[in-house]
């Protein structure tokens, strides 16, 4: 994703809570940021919640989405 106001790019990964690691940009799937991302597609602009307030981002790419390929076992 890309921060619309600053142009800063960030890659995040939604993971199960036990696998979450903020330093590696792995956010728990039940976090408000992760659930907001579930409804997004490429080139979507949206406002996402953060602990510091909302930020405007553009979703540039979805790198891996196992469920779209029928993989529900991860």
Secondary structure, 3 states (H helix, E strand, C coil): CEECCCCCECCCEEECHHHCEHHHCEEECCCHHHHHHCCCCCCEEEEECCCCCCEEEEECCCCCCHHHHCCCCC
